Amino acid sequence: MAEQGKSAEAGRIEGGRLDDAARAGWLYYVAGNTQDEIAKKLGVSRQSAQRLVSLAVSERLIKVRLDHPIARCMELRQRLIDRFGLGICDVVPSDPGAPGLMAGIAGAGASEMERHLKSEAPRIISLGTGRALRACVEQLRPMACPQHRIVSMLGNMMSDGSATPYNVVIRLAERVQARHYPMPLPVFARSAEELAILHAQEPVRNTLRLCEEADIAFVGIGNVSGAAPLLEDGFVTRDELRALEAQGVAGEITSWLFDREGQVLQGGLNARVLSHPLRADPPRPVVGIAGGPAKVTAAQAALRGRLINGLITDEATAEMILAG
Protein backbone atom coordinates (compact mmCIF):
# COMPACT_ATOMS: atom_id res chain seq x y z
CA MET A 1 0.00 0.00 0.00
CA ALA A 2 2.86 2.36 0.81
CA GLU A 3 4.38 1.76 -2.62
CA GLN A 4 1.02 2.46 -4.28
CA GLY A 5 0.72 5.68 -2.31
CA LYS A 6 4.17 6.78 -3.42
CA SER A 7 3.31 5.97 -7.04
CA ALA A 8 0.09 7.98 -6.89
CA GLU A 9 1.91 10.90 -5.31
CA ALA A 10 4.58 10.78 -8.04
CA GLY A 11 1.85 10.79 -10.67
CA ARG A 12 0.24 13.87 -9.12
CA ILE A 13 3.58 15.65 -9.02
CA GLU A 14 4.30 14.78 -12.65
CA GLY A 15 0.80 15.85 -13.71
CA GLY A 16 1.24 19.17 -11.93
CA ARG A 17 4.59 19.71 -13.63
CA LEU A 18 3.04 19.10 -17.04
CA ASP A 19 0.28 21.56 -16.17
CA ASP A 20 2.92 24.17 -15.37
CA ALA A 21 4.76 23.33 -18.60
CA ALA A 22 1.55 23.77 -20.61
CA ARG A 23 0.94 27.15 -18.97
CA ALA A 24 4.52 28.24 -19.63
CA GLY A 25 4.31 27.06 -23.24
CA TRP A 26 1.06 28.97 -23.79
CA LEU A 27 2.45 32.14 -22.22
CA TYR A 28 5.58 31.96 -24.38
CA TYR A 29 4.29 30.80 -27.79
CA VAL A 30 0.75 32.17 -27.79
CA ALA A 31 0.70 35.16 -25.47
CA GLY A 32 4.21 36.28 -26.42
CA ASN A 33 5.60 36.62 -22.90
CA THR A 34 9.32 36.69 -22.23
CA GLN A 35 10.84 34.09 -19.93
CA ASP A 36 11.23 36.74 -17.22
CA GLU A 37 7.52 37.57 -17.50
CA ILE A 38 6.61 33.87 -17.36
CA ALA A 39 8.77 33.40 -14.26
CA LYS A 40 6.99 36.28 -12.54
CA LYS A 41 3.50 35.06 -13.49
CA LEU A 42 4.17 31.48 -12.44
CA GLY A 43 6.15 32.41 -9.33
CA VAL A 44 9.30 30.53 -10.35
CA SER A 45 12.87 31.41 -11.25
CA ARG A 46 13.83 32.38 -14.79
CA GLN A 47 15.76 29.11 -15.13
CA SER A 48 12.67 27.14 -14.07
CA ALA A 49 10.53 29.04 -16.58
CA GLN A 50 13.03 28.20 -19.32
CA ARG A 51 12.94 24.51 -18.36
CA LEU A 52 9.13 24.49 -18.33
CA VAL A 53 8.98 25.97 -21.83
CA SER A 54 11.47 23.34 -23.02
CA LEU A 55 9.39 20.61 -21.34
CA ALA A 56 6.26 21.83 -23.14
CA VAL A 57 8.08 21.32 -26.44
CA SER A 58 9.67 17.96 -25.60
CA GLU A 59 6.36 16.55 -24.32
CA ARG A 60 4.57 17.81 -27.45
CA LEU A 61 2.14 19.85 -25.37
CA ILE A 62 2.24 22.59 -27.98
CA LYS A 63 2.18 22.61 -31.77
CA VAL A 64 3.87 25.48 -33.58
CA ARG A 65 2.75 26.64 -37.03
CA LEU A 66 5.02 28.86 -39.08
CA ASP A 67 3.12 31.87 -40.45
CA HIS A 68 6.06 33.80 -41.91
CA PRO A 69 5.62 34.10 -45.68
CA ILE A 70 8.92 32.57 -46.76
CA ALA A 71 9.69 34.07 -50.13
CA ARG A 72 10.56 30.84 -51.99
CA CYS A 73 7.42 29.07 -50.80
CA MET A 74 5.29 32.06 -51.77
CA GLU A 75 6.88 32.12 -55.22
CA LEU A 76 6.23 28.41 -55.75
CA ARG A 77 2.66 28.84 -54.54
CA GLN A 78 2.00 31.58 -57.09
CA ARG A 79 3.54 29.55 -59.91
CA LEU A 80 1.31 26.58 -59.07
CA ILE A 81 -1.76 28.85 -59.00
CA ASP A 82 -0.88 30.42 -62.34
CA ARG A 83 0.01 27.17 -64.09
CA PHE A 84 -2.87 25.02 -62.90
CA GLY A 85 -5.56 27.60 -62.11
CA LEU A 86 -5.80 26.67 -58.45
CA GLY A 87 -8.23 28.36 -56.11
CA ILE A 88 -6.54 27.11 -52.93
CA CYS A 89 -2.81 26.54 -52.63
CA ASP A 90 -0.27 26.43 -49.85
CA VAL A 91 3.41 25.49 -50.00
CA VAL A 92 5.26 24.91 -46.73
CA PRO A 93 9.03 24.72 -46.14
CA SER A 94 10.75 21.37 -46.65
CA ASP A 95 13.24 19.71 -44.36
CA PRO A 96 16.15 18.66 -46.63
CA GLY A 97 17.09 15.95 -44.15
CA ALA A 98 13.60 14.44 -44.02
CA PRO A 99 11.90 14.69 -47.44
CA GLY A 100 8.98 12.54 -46.32
CA LEU A 101 8.19 14.56 -43.19
CA MET A 102 4.47 15.45 -43.11
CA ALA A 103 4.39 17.83 -40.14
CA GLY A 104 4.45 21.06 -42.14
CA ILE A 105 1.91 19.86 -44.70
CA ALA A 106 -0.31 18.54 -41.93
CA GLY A 107 -0.23 21.89 -40.15
CA ALA A 108 -1.15 23.76 -43.34
CA GLY A 109 -3.91 21.26 -44.10
CA ALA A 110 -5.29 21.63 -40.58
CA SER A 111 -5.28 25.42 -40.95
CA GLU A 112 -7.27 25.19 -44.19
CA MET A 113 -9.76 22.81 -42.59
CA GLU A 114 -10.12 25.10 -39.59
CA ARG A 115 -10.84 28.05 -41.86
CA HIS A 116 -13.94 26.28 -43.14
CA LEU A 117 -14.92 24.76 -39.82
CA LYS A 118 -15.00 28.22 -38.22
CA SER A 119 -17.90 29.19 -40.48
CA GLU A 120 -21.08 29.79 -38.49
CA ALA A 121 -23.14 28.84 -41.55
CA PRO A 122 -23.71 25.08 -41.90
CA ARG A 123 -21.25 23.39 -44.26
CA ILE A 124 -20.76 19.94 -45.68
CA ILE A 125 -17.12 18.84 -45.75
CA SER A 126 -16.27 15.67 -47.64
CA LEU A 127 -13.10 13.70 -47.08
CA GLY A 128 -11.03 11.11 -48.84
CA THR A 129 -8.66 8.96 -46.86
CA GLY A 130 -4.96 8.36 -46.37
CA ARG A 131 -1.96 9.13 -44.21
CA ALA A 132 -1.74 12.81 -45.18
CA LEU A 133 -5.35 13.51 -44.25
CA ARG A 134 -4.97 11.59 -41.01
CA ALA A 135 -1.96 13.74 -40.13
CA CYS A 136 -3.96 16.92 -40.85
CA VAL A 137 -6.83 15.84 -38.62
CA GLU A 138 -4.41 15.04 -35.80
CA GLN A 139 -3.18 18.65 -35.98
CA LEU A 140 -6.67 20.10 -35.57
CA ARG A 141 -7.49 21.61 -32.22
CA PRO A 142 -10.80 20.53 -30.65
CA MET A 143 -13.75 22.66 -31.76
CA ALA A 144 -17.53 22.65 -31.37
CA CYS A 145 -19.10 22.60 -34.83
CA PRO A 146 -22.52 20.93 -34.52
CA GLN A 147 -23.77 22.94 -37.49
CA HIS A 148 -21.49 21.11 -39.95
CA ARG A 149 -21.68 17.67 -41.54
CA ILE A 150 -18.61 15.54 -42.26
CA VAL A 151 -19.02 12.94 -45.00
CA SER A 152 -16.79 10.20 -46.39
CA MET A 153 -16.19 10.00 -50.13
CA LEU A 154 -15.32 6.31 -50.09
CA GLY A 155 -15.92 3.09 -48.22
CA ASN A 156 -14.58 2.64 -44.71
CA MET A 157 -14.20 -1.15 -44.77
CA MET A 158 -11.63 -3.60 -46.04
CA SER A 159 -12.78 -6.58 -48.08
CA ASP A 160 -12.89 -8.73 -44.91
CA GLY A 161 -15.14 -6.24 -43.10
CA SER A 162 -12.44 -4.66 -40.91
CA ALA A 163 -12.13 -0.88 -40.76
CA THR A 164 -9.70 0.82 -43.13
CA PRO A 165 -6.77 2.17 -41.07
CA TYR A 166 -6.68 5.69 -42.53
CA ASN A 167 -10.36 6.61 -42.71
CA VAL A 168 -10.52 10.02 -41.06
CA VAL A 169 -14.22 10.98 -41.04
CA ILE A 170 -14.98 9.65 -37.57
CA ARG A 171 -11.77 11.09 -36.11
CA LEU A 172 -12.48 14.54 -37.56
CA ALA A 173 -16.09 14.47 -36.39
CA GLU A 174 -14.95 13.58 -32.86
CA ARG A 175 -12.49 16.48 -32.76
CA VAL A 176 -15.00 19.07 -33.98
CA GLN A 177 -18.22 17.61 -32.54
CA ALA A 178 -19.97 17.51 -35.92
CA ARG A 179 -22.43 15.06 -37.41
CA HIS A 180 -20.68 12.54 -39.61
CA TYR A 181 -21.64 10.18 -42.39
CA PRO A 182 -19.19 7.33 -43.03
CA MET A 183 -19.61 5.33 -46.22
CA PRO A 184 -20.85 1.90 -44.98
CA LEU A 185 -19.14 0.02 -47.81
CA PRO A 186 -15.90 -1.69 -48.79
CA VAL A 187 -13.61 0.29 -51.07
CA PHE A 188 -14.20 -2.03 -54.04
CA ALA A 189 -17.20 -4.14 -55.02
CA ARG A 190 -16.54 -7.70 -56.17
CA SER A 191 -18.46 -7.13 -59.41
CA ALA A 192 -20.41 -4.50 -61.30
CA GLU A 193 -23.60 -6.23 -60.21
CA GLU A 194 -22.65 -6.00 -56.54
CA LEU A 195 -21.74 -2.33 -57.03
CA ALA A 196 -25.23 -1.56 -58.32
CA ILE A 197 -26.84 -3.36 -55.38
CA LEU A 198 -24.68 -1.60 -52.79
CA HIS A 199 -25.19 1.84 -54.34
CA ALA A 200 -28.96 1.29 -54.26
CA GLN A 201 -29.00 1.12 -50.44
CA GLU A 202 -30.66 4.17 -48.90
CA PRO A 203 -27.80 5.08 -46.46
CA VAL A 204 -25.31 4.88 -49.33
CA ARG A 205 -27.51 7.01 -51.62
CA ASN A 206 -27.75 9.62 -48.87
CA THR A 207 -23.98 9.65 -48.34
CA LEU A 208 -23.31 10.02 -52.06
CA ARG A 209 -25.84 12.84 -52.25
CA LEU A 210 -24.08 14.67 -49.41
CA CYS A 211 -20.77 14.26 -51.25
CA GLU A 212 -22.40 15.84 -54.30
CA GLU A 213 -23.61 18.79 -52.20
CA ALA A 214 -20.35 19.25 -50.25
CA ASP A 215 -18.96 22.78 -49.95
CA ILE A 216 -15.36 21.53 -50.02
CA ALA A 217 -13.51 18.23 -50.30
CA PHE A 218 -10.09 17.25 -48.95
CA VAL A 219 -8.40 14.26 -50.60
CA GLY A 220 -5.12 12.40 -50.47
CA ILE A 221 -3.23 11.67 -53.69
CA GLY A 222 -2.04 8.08 -54.00
CA ASN A 223 0.91 6.84 -56.02
CA VAL A 224 0.93 3.49 -57.84
CA SER A 225 4.65 2.84 -57.64
CA GLY A 226 6.82 1.63 -54.80
CA ALA A 227 4.96 1.56 -51.49
CA ALA A 228 1.60 2.42 -53.05
CA PRO A 229 -1.35 2.79 -50.66
CA LEU A 230 -3.41 0.33 -52.74
CA LEU A 231 -0.66 -2.27 -52.25
CA GLU A 232 0.06 -1.54 -48.59
CA ASP A 233 -3.63 -1.64 -47.71
CA GLY A 234 -4.05 -4.99 -49.44
CA PHE A 235 -6.33 -3.96 -52.32
CA VAL A 236 -3.94 -5.08 -55.07
CA THR A 237 -1.05 -7.51 -55.29
CA ARG A 238 2.49 -6.59 -56.34
CA ASP A 239 1.89 -8.14 -59.77
CA GLU A 240 -1.39 -6.24 -60.18
CA LEU A 241 0.40 -3.02 -59.23
CA ARG A 242 3.09 -3.63 -61.85
CA ALA A 243 0.34 -4.25 -64.42
CA LEU A 244 -1.27 -0.91 -63.52
CA GLU A 245 2.04 0.87 -64.00
CA ALA A 246 2.51 -0.86 -67.37
CA GLN A 247 -0.94 0.39 -68.39
CA GLY A 248 0.15 3.96 -67.73
CA VAL A 249 -1.67 4.49 -64.45
CA ALA A 250 -0.15 7.50 -62.69
CA GLY A 251 -2.09 7.69 -59.45
CA GLU A 252 -5.34 7.39 -57.60
CA ILE A 253 -7.68 9.61 -55.63
CA THR A 254 -10.31 7.95 -53.43
CA SER A 255 -9.31 4.71 -55.25
CA TRP A 256 -10.18 6.07 -58.71
CA LEU A 257 -7.24 5.38 -61.06
CA PHE A 258 -6.08 7.96 -63.61
CA ASP A 259 -3.36 8.20 -66.25
CA ARG A 260 -0.52 10.72 -66.62
CA GLU A 261 -2.84 13.25 -68.23
CA GLY A 262 -5.26 12.97 -65.36
CA GLN A 263 -7.88 11.05 -67.32
CA VAL A 264 -9.92 8.71 -65.14
CA LEU A 265 -9.61 5.23 -66.62
CA GLN A 266 -12.54 3.18 -67.87
CA GLY A 267 -13.03 -0.45 -66.86
CA GLY A 268 -10.65 -2.58 -64.82
CA LEU A 269 -10.57 -1.71 -61.11
CA ASN A 270 -12.48 1.49 -61.79
CA ALA A 271 -15.50 -0.56 -62.80
CA ARG A 272 -15.73 -1.74 -59.19
CA VAL A 273 -14.88 1.44 -57.26
CA LEU A 274 -17.64 2.33 -54.81
CA SER A 275 -16.36 5.85 -54.07
CA HIS A 276 -18.09 9.08 -54.97
CA PRO A 277 -17.30 9.81 -58.66
CA LEU A 278 -14.03 11.59 -59.45
CA ARG A 279 -14.57 14.23 -62.14
CA ALA A 280 -12.52 16.87 -63.92
CA ASP A 281 -13.27 20.53 -63.22
CA PRO A 282 -15.21 19.92 -60.00
CA PRO A 283 -17.79 22.61 -59.18
CA ARG A 284 -16.52 22.93 -55.60
CA PRO A 285 -13.03 23.15 -54.09
CA VAL A 286 -11.27 19.78 -54.09
CA VAL A 287 -8.00 20.14 -52.19
CA GLY A 288 -5.29 17.55 -52.71
CA ILE A 289 -2.89 17.10 -49.79
CA ALA A 290 0.37 15.30 -50.56
CA GLY A 291 4.12 15.55 -50.28
CA GLY A 292 7.28 13.63 -51.03
CA PRO A 293 9.00 12.37 -54.21
CA ALA A 294 6.72 9.32 -54.49
CA LYS A 295 3.66 11.57 -54.91
CA VAL A 296 5.02 13.84 -57.64
CA THR A 297 3.85 11.88 -60.72
CA ALA A 298 0.37 11.36 -59.30
CA ALA A 299 0.06 15.01 -58.22
CA GLN A 300 1.22 16.25 -61.64
CA ALA A 301 -1.37 14.06 -63.36
CA ALA A 302 -4.19 15.13 -61.02
CA LEU A 303 -3.34 18.77 -61.68
CA ARG A 304 -3.09 18.31 -65.46
CA GLY A 305 -6.45 16.58 -65.56
CA ARG A 306 -8.01 19.21 -63.25
CA LEU A 307 -9.17 16.48 -60.89
CA ILE A 308 -8.20 18.80 -58.05
CA ASN A 309 -8.37 22.58 -57.94
CA GLY A 310 -6.49 23.03 -54.70
CA LEU A 311 -3.13 21.76 -53.44
CA ILE A 312 -1.28 21.72 -50.13
CA THR A 313 2.29 20.45 -50.40
CA ASP A 314 5.87 21.22 -49.45
CA GLU A 315 8.60 23.23 -51.14
CA ALA A 316 10.57 20.29 -52.57
CA THR A 317 7.47 18.56 -53.94
CA ALA A 318 6.22 21.82 -55.48
CA GLU A 319 9.53 22.29 -57.28
CA MET A 320 9.37 18.76 -58.72
CA ILE A 321 5.76 19.19 -59.80
CA LEU A 322 6.58 22.40 -61.63
CA ALA A 323 9.65 20.83 -63.26
CA GLY A 324 7.49 18.16 -64.94
N, C-alpha and C positions, 0 to 999 in steps of 0.2 A: 504493500500500500504506500509506503514511504517513497519507493521508486516511482510509482505512478504519480504521486503528488509532485515530485520533482519534475517529472516529464511534462505535466500539465502547466506547471509554473514556467518552465522553459518555453513552452509553446506560447504562453501569454506574453512573455517578454519579447519573443521573436515577432509575434503579431504586432505588438506595440511599436517595435522598431521599424517594421515595414510601414506602419501607419505614418510614423514620423518621416520616413523616407518619401512616401507618396506626397505628403504635405510639402516637404522641401522641394521635391521635383516640380510640383505644381507652381510653387512660388517662384522658382527659378525660370522654368521654361515657358510657363503660361503668363504669369503675372509680371515677369521681367524684373524680379527683385535681385539685388546683388547678394553675394554670400554673407556680407556683413548684415544686411537687412534681414535675411533669413535667420541668421543666428539670433538677432534681437527678437524677432517675432516668435521664434520657437524656444527662446530662453536657453540657448546652448552656445558653446564657443564657436568661433569661426571655423576651426578645424573640424568640429563635429558637424557643422552645417555642410561643409565640403564633402565629408564622408557620406552624409545622408543623401546628397544629390547624386554622388557616384553610385550609391546603393540602389537608388531609384532606377538608374540606367542599367546596372548589372542584373537587377531582378526583373527587368522589362516591365516596370510599373508605368512607364511612360512610352509614348510613341511619338517620334519627332518627324514632322513633314517639312521638307525644304520648299519654301515659297519664293526664294530668290530667283528671278528670271534669268537664269544662266544663258548667256548670249548664244552659244552654240546650239543648245537645245531649242531656244526660241527660233533660231534660223531654220533648223531642221523641221520644226513644227510648221512653219509657214510654207516651206517647200512641199511638204506632204499635203497641206491644204490646197495649195495652188495646183499641184500635179493631179491630185485625185478628187478634188472637189469636196473635201471633207467638211462637215458641219461641226464636228467635235474632234479635237485632236490635242493630245498632250504627249510630250517627250520628256522623259526624266533622265537625269545623269546616269551613266553606266559606271560600274566598278570594273576597271580593266582586269583586276585579279579574280573576279567572279562573274564571268559573262552570263551565267544562268541565274544570277540572284534576282528574285522577284520582289524584294521589299519595296523598292522605289515605285515599280509599276503598280504594285498592290496599293500603296498609299495614294497614288494618283487615281486609280480606279475607285477606291473608297471615297475620295473627295468628290468625284463625279457622281457617284451614287447618292452621296449625302446631299448634293445640290438639288437633286430631284426629290429625295425623300423629305426635304425641308418644306416642300410645297404644302400649303394648307389645303389647296384644292385636291380632291381625290385623284389619284393616278394609278394606272396599271403599269407595272414594271415586269417585263418578261426576261427570263434568264436561260442561258444555255447551261453548260456544265464544264468542269475541268479544273485543273490545278490553279490556273491564274485567277479564275473567278472565286475559287475557294479562298485564295490568299487575300483578295480584295475584301471579301465579306468579313474575314477575321480582323481586318484593320478597322472596320466600322465601329464607331462608338455606339453604345446602346441608345435607342431613341424610342419615342412613343408615336407611332404612325398608324393608328387604327383606321384612318381614312383611306389608306392605300391598299392595293391588292398586288400580291406577288405571285407570278404564275410561271410554271416550268414550260419550256419550249419542247422538251423531249422526255421520253420515258425515264422513270427513276428506278427501274428494276433490271437486273441482269437476267440472262436467259433461264437461270435456275430459280428465279424468284427472289434472290437476295438483293439488297439495296445497292445501287451504284455508289462507289466510294466518294465521288466528287460532285454529287448533286447538291446544290447550294440553296435551293428554294426554302427548305425548312429552316436551315441555319440562319438565312437572312431574315425570314419572318420572325424567328425567335428574337433576334437582336433588335428589331425595330417594332415589334408588337403589331404586326400587320396580318391581315387575312392572307392565307396562301393556298395555292391550288397546284399541288404536284400532279404530274401526268401519271396516272395509275396504269402504266404500260411498261413492257420491256422496250429496249431501244430499237430492236428489229423484230418484225413479224417473221414467222417461219415460211410464209407464202403470201402471195397477193390476196388470196381468198381470206386468210386470217387477218390481214391488214384491214380489209373492208369490214369484217365483223367487229374488230376492236374499235375502229374509228366510228362505228355506228352506235357505240354505247353512249348514253346520255352524259355521264360525267366527262368522258373524253371529248365529246362535241362541245361541251361548255368550256373546257380548258382550251381547246383550239380556237374557239370564238374569242376568248379573252386575249389570247396571243395576237389575234388579228386586230383587236381593239387597243393593244398596248400603246402607251405613250412613248416608251423607249425600251429597247432591248439591249442587254449586255451579253456578249458571247465570247467564248474562247475560240481560238483558231488552232486546229489540230494538224500536225504534219503526218505524212504517210511514209516517212523514211526513218530509219534508225529505231529509236524507242518511241514509236508512234502510240498515241493513246488507244487507238482501236486494237492494237496488238497487246499492249500492257493490260488493258481491261478485259482481254479475252474474247473480243468480238470477231477477230480474224486470226488466222494462223500466220506463221512467218512466210510460208509459201504463198498464201493468199495476198499478203501484203506486197510481196515481190511482184505478183501478177498485177496488182493495182498500179504499182510504180511503172511497170512495163506498158500499161495501158495509157500512161500519161496523166495519172491522177496526181494532183499537186497538193491537195489538202482536204480538210473536212471542217464543216461548221455544223454543230448539232447533228453530227453523223451523216450529213449530206455531203457526198463526194463531188469535187469539181476539178476541172483541168487547169492547165497553166494560164489560160485566158479567163479563168473564173466562170466558165460555163458549167452549170450543174449537169452531171451526166445522166443519161437515160438508161434504164434497165440495170441489171446487175444488183448490187447491194441497195442501190437507191430505189429499186422497185419494192423493197421491204422496209424502208425507213418509216418509222411511225411518228417522227418529229413534225412539228409545225413546218410548213413549206418554206424553203429557202429561195428567195427571189432576188433578182437584180433590181436596182433602183427602188429600194423599199420606201414606202411613204412616210415612215417614221424613223427616228434615229436608231441605227443598229451599230453599237460600239463594239469593235473587236478589241480584245485585251490579250496581248501576247508579247513575248520577248525571248531573245536568244537566237543563235545561228540556226537551230533546227526549224524555227518557225518562219524564216525569211521567205522561202519559196511559197509556202501556203499563204502568207500575208500578202505578198506581191500579187498572187493570183486573185485573192479575194478583193483586193483593191482594184485590179484591172477590170474584173467582172462586175464591179459596183455591188457586190454582195453585202458589203458594209459601207457605211458612210461616216463612220467615226473610228478613231484608232487611238489607243493608249499603249505606248511602247517605251523602250529606252533608247538612249542616244546611239549606241552601237548598232542595234537592230534597225533603227531609222536610216542610218547611213547605208546599210546593206540593202534595204528595201529601195532606196532612191538610186542606188548604183545599178540595179537590175533593169 
